[in-house]
Amino acid sequence: MKEETSKRDYQQEAAVYMKSETHGGEDVSIYAKGPMSHLFEGTVEQSYIAHAMAYSACIGPFDKTTHPSCEFERGF
């Protein structure tokens, strides 16, 4: 079952106990323009952003990706 993160009473689970918060968990804006910008539409979880950025930049675990944008960036 998927958690409803947009509900007012949603509480994010934490892996490490801390005496005070380090991030309030507020929504942040992210803007994208150009190839692969469709990956950044709507509301997404913050962990998704790093993966989508790596995928669209053809780096990290996605450096062997064969989508046309990566082939153009690599020049082959």
C-alpha positions in Angstrom: 0.0 0.0 0.0 1.4 3.4 -1.0 1.7 6.0 1.7 -0.4 9.2 1.1 2.4 11.8 1.5 0.1 14.7 0.7 -2.1 14.1 3.7 -1.9 16.7 6.5 -1.2 14.0 9.2 1.5 12.2 7.3 4.7 11.5 9.3 8.0 10.6 7.6 9.8 7.7 9.2 13.4 8.3 10.3 16.3 5.8 10.3 18.4 7.7 12.8 17.1 9.3 16.0 18.2 13.0 16.4 17.3 15.3 19.3 16.3 18.0 16.8 15.3 18.1 13.2 17.7 18.7 10.4 15.2 19.4 7.7 11.6 20.3 8.1 10.5 18.2 5.1 8.9 21.2 3.3 8.2 21.0 -0.4 10.9 22.5 -2.5 10.6 23.7 -6.1 12.6 22.1 -8.9 12.6 23.4 -12.4 13.9 21.8 -15.5 14.1 22.8 -19.2 15.3 20.8 -22.2 15.9 17.1 -22.8 14.5 14.8 -20.1 12.8 17.7 -18.3 9.6 15.7 -18.4 11.1 13.7 -15.5 10.7 16.7 -13.2 6.9 17.3 -13.5 4.5 17.3 -10.7 5.1 16.3 -7.1 7.9 13.8 -6.5 9.7 12.3 -3.5 13.1 14.0 -2.8 15.0 10.8 -3.3 13.6 10.5 -6.8 15.3 13.8 -7.8 18.9 12.6 -7.5 18.1 9.4 -9.5 16.3 11.4 -12.2 19.2 13.9 -12.4 21.7 11.0 -12.7 19.6 9.3 -15.4 19.1 12.5 -17.4 22.9 13.3 -17.1 23.9 9.8 -18.1 26.1 9.4 -15.0 26.5 6.9 -12.1 24.5 3.8 -12.5 23.0 5.2 -15.7 26.3 5.8 -17.6 25.5 2.9 -19.9 22.0 4.0 -20.7 21.1 4.1 -24.4 18.5 6.7 -24.6 19.1 9.2 -27.4 20.1 12.1 -25.1 23.0 10.0 -23.7 24.2 9.0 -27.1 24.2 12.6 -28.2 26.2 13.7 -25.1 28.7 10.9 -25.6 29.0 11.7 -29.4 28.2 8.2 -30.7 
